């Protein structure tokens, strides 16, 4: 059996033919064609489709770093460095 690949069709394409076979472009602009046709279809503006996995379907929320004494001391130290010596003496 021939290996099939999914390609993103350029806007306006409804189907594509390769090797006397026609392949329909779906409503999302994706067409599944034999792998050997990809190199030819790239010339006409077709592109690769990234397969969605369970990891890409659910957005991962970035974890916020823990705020502890270290963060405050560093911020205080930076502020102290920016304070002119005349204000420190008061």
Phi and psi restraints in degrees (range 20) as a CNS / XPLOR table:
assign (resid 1 and name C) (resid 2 and name N)
       (resid 2 and name CA) (resid 2 and name C) 1.0 -76.1 20.0 2
assign (resid 2 and name N) (resid 2 and name CA)
       (resid 2 and name C) (resid 3 and name N) 1.0 135.0 20.0 2
assign (resid 2 and name C) (resid 3 and name N)
       (resid 3 and name CA) (resid 3 and name C) 1.0 -72.0 20.0 2
assign (resid 3 and name N) (resid 3 and name CA)
       (resid 3 and name C) (resid 4 and name N) 1.0 132.8 20.0 2
assign (resid 3 and name C) (resid 4 and name N)
       (resid 4 and name CA) (resid 4 and name C) 1.0 -107.6 20.0 2
assign (resid 4 and name N) (resid 4 and name CA)
       (resid 4 and name C) (resid 5 and name N) 1.0 146.9 20.0 2
assign (resid 4 and name C) (resid 5 and name N)
       (resid 5 and name CA) (resid 5 and name C) 1.0 -129.1 20.0 2
assign (resid 5 and name N) (resid 5 and name CA)
       (resid 5 and name C) (resid 6 and name N) 1.0 152.3 20.0 2
assign (resid 5 and name C) (resid 6 and name N)
       (resid 6 and name CA) (resid 6 and name C) 1.0 -99.2 20.0 2
assign (resid 6 and name N) (resid 6 and name CA)
       (resid 6 and name C) (resid 7 and name N) 1.0 131.8 20.0 2
assign (resid 6 and name C) (resid 7 and name N)
       (resid 7 and name CA) (resid 7 and name C) 1.0 -124.6 20.0 2
assign (resid 7 and name N) (resid 7 and name CA)
       (resid 7 and name C) (resid 8 and name N) 1.0 149.5 20.0 2
assign (resid 7 and name C) (resid 8 and name N)
       (resid 8 and name CA) (resid 8 and name C) 1.0 -88.4 20.0 2
assign (resid 8 and name N) (resid 8 and name CA)
       (resid 8 and name C) (resid 9 and name N) 1.0 119.1 20.0 2
assign (resid 8 and name C) (resid 9 and name N)
       (resid 9 and name CA) (resid 9 and name C) 1.0 -81.9 20.0 2
assign (resid 9 and name N) (resid 9 and name CA)
       (resid 9 and name C) (resid 10 and name N) 1.0 148.3 20.0 2
assign (resid 9 and name C) (resid 10 and name N)
       (resid 10 and name CA) (resid 10 and name C) 1.0 -62.4 20.0 2
assign (resid 10 and name N) (resid 10 and name CA)
       (resid 10 and name C) (resid 11 and name N) 1.0 156.1 20.0 2
assign (resid 10 and name C) (resid 11 and name N)
       (resid 11 and name CA) (resid 11 and name C) 1.0 -58.1 20.0 2
assign (resid 11 and name N) (resid 11 and name CA)
       (resid 11 and name C) (resid 12 and name N) 1.0 136.0 20.0 2
assign (resid 11 and name C) (resid 12 and name N)
       (resid 12 and name CA) (resid 12 and name C) 1.0 100.2 20.0 2
assign (resid 12 and name N) (resid 12 and name CA)
       (resid 12 and name C) (resid 13 and name N) 1.0 -14.8 20.0 2
assign (resid 12 and name C) (resid 13 and name N)
       (resid 13 and name CA) (resid 13 and name C) 1.0 -80.1 20.0 2
assign (resid 13 and name N) (resid 13 and name CA)
       (resid 13 and name C) (resid 14 and name N) 1.0 133.5 20.0 2
assign (resid 13 and name C) (resid 14 and name N)
       (resid 14 and name CA) (resid 14 and name C) 1.0 -110.2 20.0 2
assign (resid 14 and name N) (resid 14 and name CA)
       (resid 14 and name C) (resid 15 and name N) 1.0 -21.9 20.0 2
assign (resid 14 and name C) (resid 15 and name N)
       (resid 15 and name CA) (resid 15 and name C) 1.0 -160.8 20.0 2
assign (resid 15 and name N) (resid 15 and name CA)
       (resid 15 and name C) (resid 16 and name N) 1.0 167.9 20.0 2
assign (resid 15 and name C) (resid 16 and name N)
       (resid 16 and name CA) (resid 16 and name C) 1.0 -143.2 20.0 2
assign (resid 16 and name N) (resid 16 and name CA)
       (resid 16 and name C) (resid 17 and name N) 1.0 145.1 20.0 2
assign (resid 16 and name C) (resid 17 and name N)
       (resid 17 and name CA) (resid 17 and name C) 1.0 -114.1 20.0 2
assign (resid 17 and name N) (resid 17 and name CA)
       (resid 17 and name C) (resid 18 and name N) 1.0 140.1 20.0 2
assign (resid 17 and name C) (resid 18 and name N)
       (resid 18 and name CA) (resid 18 and name C) 1.0 -152.2 20.0 2
assign (resid 18 and name N) (resid 18 and name CA)
       (resid 18 and name C) (resid 19 and name N) 1.0 130.3 20.0 2
assign (resid 18 and name C) (resid 19 and name N)
       (resid 19 and name CA) (resid 19 and name C) 1.0 58.2 20.0 2
assign (resid 19 and name N) (resid 19 and name CA)
       (resid 19 and name C) (resid 20 and name N) 1.0 44.9 20.0 2
assign (resid 19 and name C) (resid 20 and name N)
       (resid 20 and name CA) (resid 20 and name C) 1.0 61.6 20.0 2
assign (resid 20 and name N) (resid 20 and name CA)
       (resid 20 and name C) (resid 21 and name N) 1.0 20.6 20.0 2
assign (resid 20 and name C) (resid 21 and name N)
       (resid 21 and name CA) (resid 21 and name C) 1.0 -125.8 20.0 2
assign (resid 21 and name N) (resid 21 and name CA)
       (resid 21 and name C) (resid 22 and name N) 1.0 139.4 20.0 2
assign (resid 21 and name C) (resid 22 and name N)
       (resid 22 and name CA) (resid 22 and name C) 1.0 -104.5 20.0 2
assign (resid 22 and name N) (resid 22 and name CA)
       (resid 22 and name C) (resid 23 and name N) 1.0 137.6 20.0 2
assign (resid 22 and name C) (resid 23 and name N)
       (resid 23 and name CA) (resid 23 and name C) 1.0 -123.9 20.0 2
assign (resid 23 and name N) (resid 23 and name CA)
       (resid 23 and name C) (resid 24 and name N) 1.0 126.4 20.0 2
assign (resid 23 and name C) (resid 24 and name N)
       (resid 24 and name CA) (resid 24 and name C) 1.0 -82.7 20.0 2
assign (resid 24 and name N) (resid 24 and name CA)
       (resid 24 and name C) (resid 25 and name N) 1.0 137.4 20.0 2
assign (resid 24 and name C) (resid 25 and name N)
       (resid 25 and name CA) (resid 25 and name C) 1.0 -85.5 20.0 2
assign (resid 25 and name N) (resid 25 and name CA)
       (resid 25 and name C) (resid 26 and name N) 1.0 130.0 20.0 2
assign (resid 25 and name C) (resid 26 and name N)
       (resid 26 and name CA) (resid 26 and name C) 1.0 -78.9 20.0 2
assign (resid 26 and name N) (resid 26 and name CA)
       (resid 26 and name C) (resid 27 and name N) 1.0 179.7 20.0 2
assign (resid 26 and name C) (resid 27 and name N)
       (resid 27 and name CA) (resid 27 and name C) 1.0 -64.5 20.0 2
assign (resid 27 and name N) (resid 27 and name CA)
       (resid 27 and name C) (resid 28 and name N) 1.0 -17.3 20.0 2
assign (resid 27 and name C) (resid 28 and name N)
       (resid 28 and name CA) (resid 28 and name C) 1.0 -94.9 20.0 2
assign (resid 28 and name N) (resid 28 and name CA)
       (resid 28 and name C) (resid 29 and name N) 1.0 3.8 20.0 2
assign (resid 28 and name C) (resid 29 and name N)
       (resid 29 and name CA) (resid 29 and name C) 1.0 81.8 20.0 2
assign (resid 29 and name N) (resid 29 and name CA)
       (resid 29 and name C) (resid 30 and name N) 1.0 19.5 20.0 2
assign (resid 29 and name C) (resid 30 and name N)
       (resid 30 and name CA) (resid 30 and name C) 1.0 -108.2 20.0 2
assign (resid 30 and name N) (resid 30 and name CA)
       (resid 30 and name C) (resid 31 and name N) 1.0 138.8 20.0 2
assign (resid 30 and name C) (resid 31 and name N)
       (resid 31 and name CA) (resid 31 and name C) 1.0 -131.0 20.0 2
assign (resid 31 and name N) (resid 31 and name CA)
       (resid 31 and name C) (resid 32 and name N) 1.0 139.5 20.0 2
assign (resid 31 and name C) (resid 32 and name N)
       (resid 32 and name CA) (resid 32 and name C) 1.0 -103.8 20.0 2
assign (resid 32 and name N) (resid 32 and name CA)
       (resid 32 and name C) (resid 33 and name N) 1.0 119.6 20.0 2
assign (resid 32 and name C) (resid 33 and name N)
       (resid 33 and name CA) (resid 33 and name C) 1.0 -132.5 20.0 2
assign (resid 33 and name N) (resid 33 and name CA)
       (resid 33 and name C) (resid 34 and name N) 1.0 164.9 20.0 2
assign (resid 33 and name C) (resid 34 and name N)
       (resid 34 and name CA) (resid 34 and name C) 1.0 -61.1 20.0 2
assign (resid 34 and name N) (resid 34 and name CA)
       (resid 34 and name C) (resid 35 and name N) 1.0 143.0 20.0 2
assign (resid 34 and name C) (resid 35 and name N)
       (resid 35 and name CA) (resid 35 and name C) 1.0 -55.8 20.0 2
assign (resid 35 and name N) (resid 35 and name CA)
       (resid 35 and name C) (resid 36 and name N) 1.0 -37.2 20.0 2
assign (resid 35 and name C) (resid 36 and name N)
       (resid 36 and name CA) (resid 36 and name C) 1.0 -67.8 20.0 2
assign (resid 36 and name N) (resid 36 and name CA)
       (resid 36 and name C) (resid 37 and name N) 1.0 -15.8 20.0 2
assign (resid 36 and name C) (resid 37 and name N)
       (resid 37 and name CA) (resid 37 and name C) 1.0 -82.5 20.0 2
assign (resid 37 and name N) (resid 37 and name CA)
       (resid 37 and name C) (resid 38 and name N) 1.0 -18.6 20.0 2
assign (resid 37 and name C) (resid 38 and name N)
       (resid 38 and name CA) (resid 38 and name C) 1.0 -56.8 20.0 2
assign (resid 38 and name N) (resid 38 and name CA)
       (resid 38 and name C) (resid 39 and name N) 1.0 -45.4 20.0 2
assign (resid 38 and name C) (resid 39 and name N)
       (resid 39 and name CA) (resid 39 and name C) 1.0 -59.5 20.0 2
assign (resid 39 and name N) (resid 39 and name CA)
       (resid 39 and name C) (resid 40 and name N) 1.0 -31.1 20.0 2
assign (resid 39 and name C) (resid 40 and name N)
       (resid 40 and name CA) (resid 40 and name C) 1.0 -79.6 20.0 2
assign (resid 40 and name N) (resid 40 and name CA)
       (resid 40 and name C) (resid 41 and name N) 1.0 -38.1 20.0 2
assign (resid 40 and name C) (resid 41 and name N)
       (resid 41 and name CA) (resid 41 and name C) 1.0 -72.5 20.0 2
assign (resid 41 and name N) (resid 41 and name CA)
       (resid 41 and name C) (resid 42 and name N) 1.0 -27.0 20.0 2
assign (resid 41 and name C) (resid 42 and name N)
       (resid 42 and name CA) (resid 42 and name C) 1.0 -56.9 20.0 2
assign (resid 42 and name N) (resid 42 and name CA)
       (resid 42 and name C) (resid 43 and name N) 1.0 -34.5 20.0 2
assign (resid 42 and name C) (resid 43 and name N)
       (resid 43 and name CA) (resid 43 and name C) 1.0 -63.7 20.0 2
assign (resid 43 and name N) (resid 43 and name CA)
       (resid 43 and name C) (resid 44 and name N) 1.0 -21.1 20.0 2
assign (resid 43 and name C) (resid 44 and name N)
       (resid 44 and name CA) (resid 44 and name C) 1.0 -104.1 20.0 2
assign (resid 44 and name N) (resid 44 and name CA)
       (resid 44 and name C) (resid 45 and name N) 1.0 13.8 20.0 2
assign (resid 44 and name C) (resid 45 and name N)
       (resid 45 and name CA) (resid 45 and name C) 1.0 96.0 20.0 2
assign (resid 45 and name N) (resid 45 and name CA)
       (resid 45 and name C) (resid 46 and name N) 1.0 4.8 20.0 2
assign (resid 45 and name C) (resid 46 and name N)
       (resid 46 and name CA) (resid 46 and name C) 1.0 -73.8 20.0 2
assign (resid 46 and name N) (resid 46 and name CA)
       (resid 46 and name C) (resid 47 and name N) 1.0 149.9 20.0 2
assign (resid 46 and name C) (resid 47 and name N)
       (resid 47 and name CA) (resid 47 and name C) 1.0 -134.5 20.0 2
assign (resid 47 and name N) (resid 47 and name CA)
       (resid 47 and name C) (resid 48 and name N) 1.0 167.2 20.0 2
assign (resid 47 and name C) (resid 48 and name N)
       (resid 48 and name CA) (resid 48 and name C) 1.0 -72.2 20.0 2
assign (resid 48 and name N) (resid 48 and name CA)
       (resid 48 and name C) (resid 49 and name N) 1.0 150.1 20.0 2
assign (resid 48 and name C) (resid 49 and name N)
       (resid 49 and name CA) (resid 49 and name C) 1.0 -108.5 20.0 2
assign (resid 49 and name N) (resid 49 and name CA)
       (resid 49 and name C) (resid 50 and name N) 1.0 130.9 20.0 2
assign (resid 49 and name C) (resid 50 and name N)
       (resid 50 and name CA) (resid 50 and name C) 1.0 -84.7 20.0 2
assign (resid 50 and name N) (resid 50 and name CA)
       (resid 50 and name C) (resid 51 and name N) 1.0 122.4 20.0 2
assign (resid 50 and name C) (resid 51 and name N)
       (resid 51 and name CA) (resid 51 and name C) 1.0 -69.7 20.0 2
assign (resid 51 and name N) (resid 51 and name CA)
       (resid 51 and name C) (resid 52 and name N) 1.0 133.9 20.0 2
assign (resid 51 and name C) (resid 52 and name N)
       (resid 52 and name CA) (resid 52 and name C) 1.0 -82.4 20.0 2
assign (resid 52 and name N) (resid 52 and name CA)
       (resid 52 and name C) (resid 53 and name N) 1.0 135.1 20.0 2
assign (resid 52 and name C) (resid 53 and name N)
       (resid 53 and name CA) (resid 53 and name C) 1.0 -115.9 20.0 2
assign (resid 53 and name N) (resid 53 and name CA)
       (resid 53 and name C) (resid 54 and name N) 1.0 176.6 20.0 2
assign (resid 53 and name C) (resid 54 and name N)
       (resid 54 and name CA) (resid 54 and name C) 1.0 -59.9 20.0 2
assign (resid 54 and name N) (resid 54 and name CA)
       (resid 54 and name C) (resid 55 and name N) 1.0 -32.1 20.0 2
assign (resid 54 and name C) (resid 55 and name N)
       (resid 55 and name CA) (resid 55 and name C) 1.0 -69.9 20.0 2
assign (resid 55 and name N) (resid 55 and name CA)
       (resid 55 and name C) (resid 56 and name N) 1.0 -37.2 20.0 2
assign (resid 55 and name C) (resid 56 and name N)
       (resid 56 and name CA) (resid 56 and name C) 1.0 -84.2 20.0 2
assign (resid 56 and name N) (resid 56 and name CA)
       (resid 56 and name C) (resid 57 and name N) 1.0 -17.8 20.0 2
assign (resid 56 and name C) (resid 57 and name N)
       (resid 57 and name CA) (resid 57 and name C) 1.0 -74.5 20.0 2
assign (resid 57 and name N) (resid 57 and name CA)
       (resid 57 and name C) (resid 58 and name N) 1.0 -34.7 20.0 2
assign (resid 57 and name C) (resid 58 and name N)
       (resid 58 and name CA) (resid 58 and name C) 1.0 -104.0 20.0 2
assign (resid 58 and name N) (resid 58 and name CA)
       (resid 58 and name C) (resid 59 and name N) 1.0 119.2 20.0 2
assign (resid 58 and name C) (resid 59 and name N)
       (resid 59 and name CA) (resid 59 and name C) 1.0 -65.0 20.0 2
assign (resid 59 and name N) (resid 59 and name CA)
       (resid 59 and name C) (resid 60 and name N) 1.0 138.6 20.0 2
assign (resid 59 and name C) (resid 60 and name N)
       (resid 60 and name CA) (resid 60 and name C) 1.0 -95.0 20.0 2
assign (resid 60 and name N) (resid 60 and name CA)
       (resid 60 and name C) (resid 61 and name N) 1.0 126.2 20.0 2
assign (resid 60 and name C) (resid 61 and name N)
       (resid 61 and name CA) (resid 61 and name C) 1.0 -82.2 20.0 2
assign (resid 61 and name N) (resid 61 and name CA)
       (resid 61 and name C) (resid 62 and name N) 1.0 134.8 20.0 2
assign (resid 61 and name C) (resid 62 and name N)
       (resid 62 and name CA) (resid 62 and name C) 1.0 -70.0 20.0 2
assign (resid 62 and name N) (resid 62 and name CA)
       (resid 62 and name C) (resid 63 and name N) 1.0 135.0 20.0 2
assign (resid 62 and name C) (resid 63 and name N)
       (resid 63 and name CA) (resid 63 and name C) 1.0 -79.3 20.0 2
assign (resid 63 and name N) (resid 63 and name CA)
       (resid 63 and name C) (resid 64 and name N) 1.0 134.5 20.0 2
assign (resid 63 and name C) (resid 64 and name N)
       (resid 64 and name CA) (resid 64 and name C) 1.0 -81.2 20.0 2
assign (resid 64 and name N) (resid 64 and name CA)
       (resid 64 and name C) (resid 65 and name N) 1.0 139.4 20.0 2
assign (resid 64 and name C) (resid 65 and name N)
       (resid 65 and name CA) (resid 65 and name C) 1.0 -66.3 20.0 2
assign (resid 65 and name N) (resid 65 and name CA)
       (resid 65 and name C) (resid 66 and name N) 1.0 148.3 20.0 2
assign (resid 65 and name C) (resid 66 and name N)
       (resid 66 and name CA) (resid 66 and name C) 1.0 -69.5 20.0 2
assign (resid 66 and name N) (resid 66 and name CA)
       (resid 66 and name C) (resid 67 and name N) 1.0 137.7 20.0 2
assign (resid 66 and name C) (resid 67 and name N)
       (resid 67 and name CA) (resid 67 and name C) 1.0 -99.7 20.0 2
assign (resid 67 and name N) (resid 67 and name CA)
       (resid 67 and name C) (resid 68 and name N) 1.0 114.5 20.0 2
assign (resid 67 and name C) (resid 68 and name N)
       (resid 68 and name CA) (resid 68 and name C) 1.0 -130.1 20.0 2
assign (resid 68 and name N) (resid 68 and name CA)
       (resid 68 and name C) (resid 69 and name N) 1.0 -169.2 20.0 2
assign (resid 68 and name C) (resid 69 and name N)
       (resid 69 and name CA) (resid 69 and name C) 1.0 -60.4 20.0 2
assign (resid 69 and name N) (resid 69 and name CA)
       (resid 69 and name C) (resid 70 and name N) 1.0 -35.6 20.0 2
assign (resid 69 and name C) (resid 70 and name N)
       (resid 70 and name CA) (resid 70 and name C) 1.0 -58.0 20.0 2
assign (resid 70 and name N) (resid 70 and name CA)
       (resid 70 and name C) (resid 71 and name N) 1.0 -45.7 20.0 2
assign (resid 70 and name C) (resid 71 and name N)
       (resid 71 and name CA) (resid 71 and name C) 1.0 -62.3 20.0 2
assign (resid 71 and name N) (resid 71 and name CA)
       (resid 71 and name C) (resid 72 and name N) 1.0 -39.4 20.0 2
assign (resid 71 and name C) (resid 72 and name N)
       (resid 72 and name CA) (resid 72 and name C) 1.0 -71.2 20.0 2
assign (resid 72 and name N) (resid 72 and name CA)
       (resid 72 and name C) (resid 73 and name N) 1.0 -39.6 20.0 2
assign (resid 72 and name C) (resid 73 and name N)
       (resid 73 and name CA) (resid 73 and name C) 1.0 -63.1 20.0 2
assign (resid 73 and name N) (resid 73 and name CA)
       (resid 73 and name C) (resid 74 and name N) 1.0 -41.8 20.0 2
assign (resid 73 and name C) (resid 74 and name N)
       (resid 74 and name CA) (resid 74 and name C) 1.0 -63.4 20.0 2
assign (resid 74 and name N) (resid 74 and name CA)
       (resid 74 and name C) (resid 75 and name N) 1.0 -43.3 20.0 2
assign (resid 74 and name C) (resid 75 and name N)
       (resid 75 and name CA) (resid 75 and name C) 1.0 -64.1 20.0 2
assign (resid 75 and name N) (resid 75 and name CA)
       (resid 75 and name C) (resid 76 and name N) 1.0 -41.3 20.0 2
assign (resid 75 and name C) (resid 76 and name N)
       (resid 76 and name CA) (resid 76 and name C) 1.0 -63.6 20.0 2
assign (resid 76 and name N) (resid 76 and name CA)
       (resid 76 and name C) (resid 77 and name N) 1.0 -41.6 20.0 2
assign (resid 76 and name C) (resid 77 and name N)
       (resid 77 and name CA) (resid 77 and name C) 1.0 -64.2 20.0 2
assign (resid 77 and name N) (resid 77 and name CA)
       (resid 77 and name C) (resid 78 and name N) 1.0 -41.3 20.0 2
assign (resid 77 and name C) (resid 78 and name N)
       (resid 78 and name CA) (resid 78 and name C) 1.0 -65.1 20.0 2
assign (resid 78 and name N) (resid 78 and name CA)
       (resid 78 and name C) (resid 79 and name N) 1.0 -39.4 20.0 2
assign (resid 78 and name C) (resid 79 and name N)
       (resid 79 and name CA) (resid 79 and name C) 1.0 -66.6 20.0 2
assign (resid 79 and name N) (resid 79 and name CA)
       (resid 79 and name C) (resid 80 and name N) 1.0 -39.5 20.0 2
assign (resid 79 and name C) (resid 80 and name N)
       (resid 80 and name CA) (resid 80 and name C) 1.0 -63.4 20.0 2
assign (resid 80 and name N) (resid 80 and name CA)
       (resid 80 and name C) (resid 81 and name N) 1.0 -38.8 20.0 2
assign (resid 80 and name C) (resid 81 and name N)
       (resid 81 and name CA) (resid 81 and name C) 1.0 -64.2 20.0 2
assign (resid 81 and name N) (resid 81 and name CA)
       (resid 81 and name C) (resid 82 and name N) 1.0 -30.4 20.0 2
assign (resid 81 and name C) (resid 82 and name N)
       (resid 82 and name CA) (resid 82 and name C) 1.0 -86.7 20.0 2
assign (resid 82 and name N) (resid 82 and name CA)
       (resid 82 and name C) (resid 83 and name N) 1.0 -12.6 20.0 2
assign (resid 82 and name C) (resid 83 and name N)
       (resid 83 and name CA) (resid 83 and name C) 1.0 -80.2 20.0 2
assign (resid 83 and name N) (resid 83 and name CA)
       (resid 83 and name C) (resid 84 and name N) 1.0 126.6 20.0 2
assign (resid 83 and name C) (resid 84 and name N)
       (resid 84 and name CA) (resid 84 and name C) 1.0 -61.9 20.0 2
assign (resid 84 and name N) (resid 84 and name CA)
       (resid 84 and name C) (resid 85 and name N) 1.0 151.7 20.0 2
assign (resid 84 and name C) (resid 85 and name N)
       (resid 85 and name CA) (resid 85 and name C) 1.0 -60.4 20.0 2
assign (resid 85 and name N) (resid 85 and name CA)
       (resid 85 and name C) (resid 86 and name N) 1.0 -30.9 20.0 2
assign (resid 85 and name C) (resid 86 and name N)
       (resid 86 and name CA) (resid 86 and name C) 1.0 -64.2 20.0 2
assign (resid 86 and name N) (resid 86 and name CA)
       (resid 86 and name C) (resid 87 and name N) 1.0 -33.3 20.0 2
assign (resid 86 and name C) (resid 87 and name N)
       (resid 87 and name CA) (resid 87 and name C) 1.0 -78.9 20.0 2
assign (resid 87 and name N) (resid 87 and name CA)
       (resid 87 and name C) (resid 88 and name N) 1.0 -28.2 20.0 2
assign (resid 87 and name C) (resid 88 and name N)
       (resid 88 and name CA) (resid 88 and name C) 1.0 -67.5 20.0 2
assign (resid 88 and name N) (resid 88 and name CA)
       (resid 88 and name C) (resid 89 and name N) 1.0 -33.7 20.0 2
assign (resid 88 and name C) (resid 89 and name N)
       (resid 89 and name CA) (resid 89 and name C) 1.0 -70.1 20.0 2
assign (resid 89 and name N) (resid 89 and name CA)
       (resid 89 and name C) (resid 90 and name N) 1.0 -23.5 20.0 2
